[in-house]
Amino acid sequence: MGDAATNDLALVVAVQAGDADAFGVLVTRHTPALLRLVARAVGDADDAEDVVQETFLQAYRALHSFRGEASLGTWLGRIALHRCQERWAKERRRDRIAEARRVDLLWENADYTVDPVAVAEAAERRGVLEAALARLPATLRLAVLLHDAEGLPIGEVAALTAAPLGTAKSRVRRGRAMLVTVLAEAGIERAAGVGRMMRGEEVGT
């Protein structure tokens, strides 16, 4: 165990014994890395700060359960990723509501019209892509979404999913291959939002 990890564990023990100042040291030490991670995931600096604050609040409440099997940074990163996933779910719900309102406003214009064939084709592509992603095992789907959709380096994907680096790389490759296969079988060789996966690019570092 490295000096930093040993020091983190000593601070955790101090916090568990009631030393609030020790937790402040941990917050100062780990905030920059968490902000970088979360900012990539949520794409907004202000939202990233909110998520990091939520992460430390949750971590403080759960610190009694920390046993040091993983580094504290990795443990905090997993909490942050979970908070990001919750935020993504809320955003998707808000987006659906906003989109419904936008469409309602469009149809309030008596001259508004659409091409039903184009609409049907676009809906089919989206539906096939979502269905294809849903068919991936959870470990492969998460690896692909983190690396290809969220743009996280493979090392961070490995740490956040508690997997060895080689396993994380393998999951991304297998997830891409499975996704491409399902889409190809559905007759879709190119689908919006899966460019890197469809092109078979190397798994990044």
SENU-826240 format. One record per atom (N, C-alpha, C): residue in three letters; x, z, y. Coordinates in steps of 0.05 Angstrom, whole numbers, padded with zeros to 5 digits, always signed. Each point is the difference from the previous one (the first is absolute). Layout:
BEGIN
ALAXZY
...
//
This chain:
BEGIN
MET+00017+00000-00024
MET-00017+00000+00024
MET+00018+00000+00025
GLY-00006-00018+00019
GLY+00017-00002+00024
GLY-00004+00023+00018
ASP+00018+00001+00020
ASP-00001+00022+00019
ASP-00027+00001+00016
ALA-00009-00024+00008
ALA-00025-00001+00015
ALA-00024+00010-00017
ALA-00001-00009-00025
ALA-00021+00008-00018
ALA+00001+00030-00005
THR+00025+00011-00004
THR+00003+00028-00004
THR-00009+00016+00024
ASN+00007-00010+00024
ASN-00008+00013+00025
ASN-00031-00001+00003
ASP-00012-00023-00007
ASP-00029-00002+00001
ASP-00013+00020-00018
LEU+00011+00003-00024
LEU-00012+00019-00019
LEU+00002+00029+00010
ALA+00022+00006+00013
ALA+00004+00027+00011
ALA-00021+00005+00023
LEU-00004-00021+00016
LEU-00020+00003+00021
LEU-00028+00002-00011
VAL-00006-00014-00021
VAL-00026+00002-00013
VAL-00004+00028-00011
VAL+00020+00011-00012
VAL-00002+00028-00010
VAL-00005+00019+00023
ALA+00013-00005+00022
ALA-00004+00017+00024
ALA-00028-00002+00010
VAL-00011-00024+00001
VAL-00028-00004+00009
VAL-00019+00014-00019
GLN+00005-00003-00026
GLN-00017+00013-00020
GLN+00000+00030+00003
ALA+00022+00010+00011
ALA+00003+00029+00005
ALA-00012+00009+00027
GLY-00010-00020+00015
GLY-00014+00007+00025
GLY+00016-00007+00025
ASP+00022-00015-00002
ASP+00016-00007+00023
ASP-00011-00026+00013
ALA-00016+00002+00020
ALA-00012-00023+00013
ALA+00021-00017+00014
ASP+00021+00012+00010
ASP+00021-00015+00014
ASP+00014-00019-00019
ALA+00002+00008-00025
ALA+00013-00018-00019
ALA-00016-00025-00004
PHE-00026+00002+00001
PHE-00016-00025-00002
PHE+00004-00018+00024
GLY+00003+00012+00023
GLY+00006-00016+00024
GLY+00026-00016-00003
VAL+00020+00012-00013
VAL+00025-00015-00006
VAL-00006-00024-00018
LEU-00016+00005-00020
LEU-00007-00022-00019
LEU-00015-00022+00014
VAL-00018+00007+00018
VAL-00015-00020+00015
VAL+00019-00017+00017
THR+00018+00013+00014
THR+00019-00014+00017
THR+00017-00019-00016
ARG+00009+00010-00024
ARG+00018-00016-00017
ARG-00013-00024-00012
HIS-00025+00002-00008
HIS-00013-00021-00016
HIS-00019-00018+00016
THR-00006+00007+00025
THR-00018-00016+00016
THR+00009-00029+00004
PRO+00026-00005+00008
PRO+00008-00027+00004
PRO-00004-00019-00023
ALA+00007+00009-00024
ALA-00003-00017-00024
ALA-00029-00004-00006
LEU-00016+00020+00002
LEU-00029-00003-00005
LEU-00013-00019+00020
LEU+00008+00002+00025
LEU-00011-00018+00021
LEU+00007-00029-00007
ARG+00025-00005-00009
ARG+00007-00028-00007
ARG-00017-00010-00023
LEU-00003+00017-00020
LEU-00015-00008-00024
LEU-00029-00005+00007
VAL-00013+00018+00015
VAL-00028-00002+00005
VAL-00005-00022+00020
ALA+00018-00004+00020
ALA-00004-00022+00019
ALA-00001-00027-00014
ARG+00016-00004-00020
ARG-00001-00025-00015
ARG-00026-00003-00014
ALA-00010+00023-00011
ALA-00025-00001-00016
ALA-00025-00005+00017
VAL-00001+00014+00023
VAL-00025-00002+00016
VAL+00002-00019+00023
GLY+00025-00008+00008
GLY+00004-00021+00020
GLY-00006+00009+00028
ASP-00001+00026+00006
ASP-00006+00009+00027
ASP+00015+00027+00004
ALA+00015+00002+00021
ALA+00017+00024+00005
ALA-00017+00025+00004
ASP-00022-00003+00016
ASP-00017+00023+00005
ASP-00014+00010-00026
ASP-00009-00019-00016
ASP-00013+00007-00025
ASP+00021+00013-00019
ALA+00025-00010+00001
ALA+00021+00011-00016
ALA+00005+00029+00007
GLU+00000+00006+00026
GLU+00005+00028+00008
GLU-00023+00018-00010
ASP-00024-00010+00001
ASP-00023+00015-00010
ASP+00003+00006-00030
VAL+00008-00021-00015
VAL+00003+00003-00029
VAL+00022+00020-00007
VAL+00022-00002+00015
VAL+00022+00019-00005
VAL-00008+00029+00005
GLN-00016+00004+00022
GLN-00010+00027+00006
GLN-00018+00010-00023
GLU-00017-00018-00010
GLU-00018+00007-00022
GLU+00017+00006-00025
THR+00021-00015-00004
THR+00018+00004-00023
THR+00012+00028+00000
PHE+00011+00007+00023
PHE+00013+00027+00002
PHE-00020+00022-00003
LEU-00024-00003+00011
LEU-00021+00020-00003
LEU-00007+00004-00030
GLN-00003-00023-00014
GLN-00007+00002-00028
GLN+00024+00011-00016
ALA+00024-00008+00008
ALA+00024+00010-00014
ALA+00003+00031+00004
TYR-00005+00009+00024
TYR+00002+00029+00004
TYR-00020+00016-00018
ARG-00024-00011-00002
ARG-00020+00013-00016
ARG+00007-00001-00030
ALA+00015-00020-00008
ALA+00006-00004-00028
ALA+00029+00007-00008
LEU+00015+00011+00019
LEU+00028+00004-00004
LEU+00005+00021-00023
HIS-00019+00016-00005
HIS+00003+00020-00022
HIS+00003-00015-00027
SER-00010-00025-00001
SER+00001-00014-00026
SER+00026-00017-00003
PHE+00016-00001+00021
PHE+00025-00016-00001
PHE+00020+00014-00018
ARG+00010-00014-00020
ARG+00019+00011-00019
ARG+00027-00014+00000
GLY+00003-00021+00016
GLY+00025-00013+00002
GLY+00006-00021-00021
GLU-00020-00008-00016
GLU+00005-00021-00020
GLU+00008-00026+00014
ALA-00012-00006+00023
ALA+00008-00023+00017
ALA+00011+00012+00026
SER+00014-00017+00015
SER+00010+00010+00026
SER-00024+00006+00018
LEU+00004+00017+00019
LEU-00021+00006+00019
LEU-00009-00025+00015
GLY+00019-00017+00007
GLY-00007-00025+00015
GLY-00018-00017-00017
THR+00005-00002-00025
THR-00017-00016-00018
THR-00027+00012-00003
TRP-00001+00027-00003
TRP-00025+00014-00002
TRP-00017-00004+00025
LEU+00012+00002+00023
LEU-00014-00004+00026
LEU-00009-00029+00002
GLY+00017-00019-00010
GLY-00008-00028+00001
GLY-00024-00006-00016
ARG-00002+00013-00023
ARG-00024-00005-00017
ARG-00025+00011+00014
ILE+00002+00023+00013
ILE-00023+00011+00015
ILE-00007-00020+00022
ALA+00020-00010+00014
ALA-00005-00019+00022
ALA-00014-00025-00010
LEU+00010-00011-00022
LEU-00012-00024-00012
LEU-00029+00005-00007
HIS-00006+00023-00011
HIS-00028+00006-00007
HIS-00017+00001+00025
ARG+00011+00012+00022
ARG-00015+00000+00025
ARG-00004-00028+00011
CYS+00020-00017-00004
CYS-00003-00028+00009
CYS-00022-00014-00016
GLN-00001+00005-00026
GLN-00020-00012-00017
GLN-00028+00008+00009
GLU-00003+00026+00007
GLU-00026+00010+00010
GLU-00007-00014+00026
ARG+00020-00004+00017
ARG-00004-00014+00026
ARG-00008-00029-00004
TRP+00013-00013-00019
TRP-00007-00028-00006
TRP-00029-00002-00009
ALA-00009+00019-00017
ALA-00027-00001-00009
ALA-00020+00004+00023
LYS+00006+00018+00018
LYS-00017+00004+00024
LYS+00000-00024+00017
GLU+00023-00013+00004
GLU+00002-00024+00016
GLU-00017-00022-00012
ARG+00002-00003-00026
ARG-00016-00021-00013
ARG-00030+00004+00005
ARG-00008+00025-00002
ARG-00029+00006+00005
ARG-00007-00006+00029
ARG+00018+00008+00019
ARG-00006-00006+00028
ARG+00000-00031+00005
ASP+00019-00014-00013
ASP+00001-00029+00003
ASP-00025-00013-00010
ARG-00011+00010-00022
ARG-00024-00012-00011
ARG-00024+00004+00020
ILE-00001+00024+00011
ILE-00021+00005+00020
ILE+00003-00018+00024
ALA+00025-00002+00011
ALA+00005-00016+00023
ALA-00006-00030-00006
GLU+00008-00009-00023
GLU-00005-00028-00007
GLU-00030-00005-00002
ALA-00015+00018-00011
ALA-00029-00003-00002
ALA-00012-00003+00028
ARG+00009+00017+00019
ARG-00010-00002+00027
ARG+00008-00026+00013
ARG+00025-00009-00005
ARG+00009-00025+00012
ARG-00018-00023-00010
VAL-00006+00000-00025
VAL-00016-00022-00012
VAL-00029+00002+00011
ASP-00010+00024+00003
ASP-00027+00003+00012
ASP-00001-00013+00028
LEU+00021+00005+00016
LEU+00001-00011+00027
LEU+00001-00030-00001
LEU+00016-00011-00018
LEU+00002-00029-00002
LEU-00028-00013-00006
TRP-00015+00012-00018
TRP-00025-00011-00008
TRP-00022+00005+00021
GLU+00006+00017+00019
GLU-00020+00003+00022
GLU+00000-00025+00018
ASN+00021-00016-00002
ASN+00001-00026+00015
ASN-00015-00021-00017
ALA-00021-00011+00011
ALA-00017-00018-00014
ALA+00015-00026-00008
ASP+00022-00006+00014
ASP+00015-00025-00005
ASP+00022+00004-00021
TYR+00004+00025-00008
TYR+00022+00005-00019
TYR-00007-00011-00028
THR+00020-00013-00013
THR-00003-00010-00026
THR+00026+00001-00015
VAL-00001-00003-00026
VAL+00025+00001-00017
VAL-00002-00022-00021
ASP+00023-00006-00011
ASP+00001-00020-00022
ASP-00003+00016-00026
PRO-00023-00002-00014
PRO-00004+00016-00023
PRO+00019-00005-00023
VAL+00010-00024-00002
VAL+00020-00007-00021
VAL+00026+00015+00006
ALA+00009-00001+00025
ALA+00025+00014+00007
ALA-00003+00030-00004
VAL-00023+00011+00007
VAL-00005+00028-00003
VAL+00001+00008-00030
ALA-00012-00016-00016
ALA+00000+00006-00029
ALA+00028-00001-00012
GLU+00016-00020+00009
GLU+00027-00003-00010
GLU+00017+00024+00008
ALA-00002+00008+00026
ALA+00016+00023+00010
ALA-00008+00026-00015
ALA-00026+00004-00004
ALA-00009+00024-00014
ALA+00010+00000-00028
GLU+00000-00024-00013
GLU+00010-00001-00027
GLU+00029+00007-00002
ARG+00016-00010+00019
ARG+00029+00006+00000
ARG+00005+00030+00004
ARG-00015+00012+00019
ARG+00004+00029+00004
ARG-00009+00016-00024
GLY-00022-00008-00012
GLY-00010+00014-00023
GLY+00019-00002-00024
VAL+00011-00024-00004
VAL+00019-00004-00022
VAL+00025+00017+00004
LEU+00010+00000+00025
LEU+00024+00016+00006
LEU-00005+00030-00005
GLU-00022+00010+00010
GLU-00006+00028-00004
GLU-00004+00007-00030
ALA-00013-00019-00014
ALA-00004+00005-00028
ALA+00026-00001-00015
ALA+00018-00018+00008
ALA+00026-00002-00012
ALA+00016+00025+00004
LEU+00001+00011+00024
LEU+00014+00025+00006
LEU-00012+00022-00017
ALA-00027+00001-00002
ALA-00013+00021-00015
ALA+00008+00000-00030
ARG+00007-00024-00010
ARG+00007-00003-00028
ARG+00028+00010-00006
LEU+00017+00004+00021
LEU+00027+00010-00005
LEU-00002+00030-00007
PRO+00017+00009-00019
PRO+00002+00029-00005
PRO+00007+00014+00026
ALA-00008+00024+00003
ALA+00003+00015+00025
ALA+00030+00001+00009
THR+00018+00004-00019
THR+00028+00002+00008
THR+00011-00027+00011
LEU-00009-00022-00012
LEU+00009-00026+00010
LEU-00013-00007+00026
ARG-00026+00006+00003
ARG-00014-00006+00024
ARG+00012+00015+00024
LEU+00006+00026-00004
LEU+00011+00016+00021
LEU+00028-00010+00008
ALA+00016-00007-00019
ALA+00027-00010+00006
ALA-00001-00026+00016
VAL-00018-00018-00008
VAL-00003-00026+00014
VAL-00010+00004+00028
LEU-00020+00017+00003
LEU-00011+00005+00027
LEU+00020+00013+00018
LEU+00015+00020-00010
LEU+00020+00013+00017
LEU+00022-00018+00008
HIS+00010-00016-00019
HIS+00023-00017+00006
HIS-00007-00026+00014
ASP-00021-00013-00009
ASP-00006-00027+00011
ASP-00020+00001+00023
ALA-00020+00018-00003
ALA-00020+00001+00022
ALA+00009+00018+00023
GLU+00012+00023-00007
GLU+00008+00019+00021
GLU+00029-00004+00008
GLY+00015-00015-00015
GLY+00028-00007+00008
GLY+00020+00022-00003
LEU-00006+00020-00018
LEU+00019+00021-00004
LEU+00024-00009-00017
PRO+00024+00009+00005
PRO+00023-00007-00017
PRO-00005+00011-00028
ILE+00012-00013-00020
ILE-00005+00008-00027
ILE+00009+00028-00006
GLY+00021+00009+00014
GLY+00010+00027-00004
GLY-00021+00021+00008
GLU-00015-00006+00022
GLU-00021+00019+00009
GLU-00024-00002-00019
VAL-00005-00024-00011
VAL-00022-00002-00019
VAL+00007+00017-00025
ALA+00025-00001-00009
ALA+00008+00015-00023
ALA-00003+00030+00006
ALA+00009+00009+00023
ALA-00002+00029+00006
ALA-00028+00009+00003
LEU-00017-00016+00013
LEU-00027+00008+00005
LEU-00017+00000-00025
THR+00007-00017-00019
THR-00015-00001-00025
THR+00013+00016-00023
ALA+00021+00014+00007
ALA+00015+00017-00019
ALA+00009-00017-00024
ALA+00011-00023+00005
ALA+00009-00018-00021
ALA+00030-00007+00005
PRO+00015-00004-00021
PRO+00028-00010+00003
PRO-00001-00027+00014
LEU+00022-00006+00014
LEU+00002-00025+00015
LEU-00006-00024-00017
GLY+00012-00002-00023
GLY-00005-00022-00018
GLY-00029-00003-00009
THR-00013+00023-00004
THR-00028-00001-00007
THR-00017-00010+00023
ALA+00006+00009+00024
ALA-00015-00009+00023
ALA+00003-00030+00004
LYS+00024-00011-00003
LYS+00004-00029+00002
LYS-00015-00014-00022
SER+00001+00010-00024
SER-00015-00012-00022
SER-00030-00001+00005
ARG-00010+00022+00011
ARG-00029+00001+00006
ARG-00008-00020+00021
VAL+00017-00004+00020
VAL-00007-00020+00020
VAL+00000-00028-00013
ARG+00021-00006-00015
ARG+00001-00027-00013
ARG-00023-00004-00019
ARG-00006+00020-00016
ARG-00022-00003-00019
ARG-00027-00002+00014
GLY-00003+00016+00021
GLY-00025-00002+00015
GLY-00004-00027+00013
ARG+00022-00011+00012
ARG-00002-00027+00012
ARG-00007-00020-00021
ALA+00014+00001-00023
ALA-00005-00019-00021
ALA-00029+00001-00010
MET-00010+00024-00004
MET-00028+00003-00009
MET-00019-00010+00021
LEU+00005+00006+00025
LEU-00018-00009+00022
LEU+00000-00030+00002
VAL+00023-00012-00001
VAL+00002-00030+00002
VAL-00014-00013-00024
THR+00003+00012-00024
THR-00012-00011-00023
THR-00031+00001+00002
VAL-00010+00022+00008
VAL-00030+00003+00003
VAL-00010-00020+00020
LEU+00014-00002+00023
LEU-00009-00019+00021
LEU+00002-00029-00009
ALA+00021-00006-00015
ALA+00003-00027-00010
ALA-00022-00007-00020
GLU-00006+00019-00017
GLU-00022-00005-00019
GLU-00027-00004+00014
ALA-00002+00012+00024
ALA-00025-00004+00015
ALA+00001-00025+00017
GLY+00022-00015-00001
GLY+00002-00025+00015
GLY+00009+00004+00028
ILE+00012+00023+00007
ILE+00010+00005+00027
ILE+00030+00002-00001
GLU+00014-00020+00009
GLU+00029+00001+00000
GLU+00012+00012+00025
ARG-00016+00000+00022
ARG+00009+00012+00025
ARG-00023+00016+00011
ALA+00004+00025+00005
ALA-00021+00017+00012
ALA+00011+00016+00023
ALA-00016+00001+00021
ALA+00009+00015+00024
ALA+00007+00029-00008
GLY+00023+00009+00011
GLY+00007+00028-00004
GLY+00018+00005-00024
VAL+00007-00020-00015
VAL+00017+00004-00024
VAL+00024-00019+00001
GLY+00008-00008+00024
GLY+00022-00020+00003
GLY+00025+00007-00015
ARG+00010+00024+00004
ARG+00025+00007-00012
ARG-00002+00001-00031
MET-00023+00011-00009
MET-00004+00002-00029
MET-00002-00027-00012
MET-00015-00018+00013
MET-00005-00027-00011
MET+00026-00016+00000
ARG+00018+00005+00019
ARG+00025-00015+00001
ARG+00021+00011-00019
GLY-00006+00023-00012
GLY+00019+00011-00019
GLY+00026+00009+00012
GLU+00000+00010+00025
GLU+00024+00008+00012
GLU+00013+00024-00015
GLU+00026+00003+00004
GLU+00013+00023-00013
GLU-00010+00026+00011
VAL+00001+00020-00017
VAL-00008+00027+00009
VAL+00022+00010+00018
GLY-00009+00008+00025
GLY+00020+00008+00020
GLY+00011+00027-00005
THR+00020+00007+00016
THR+00014+00026-00003
THR-00014+00021+00017
//
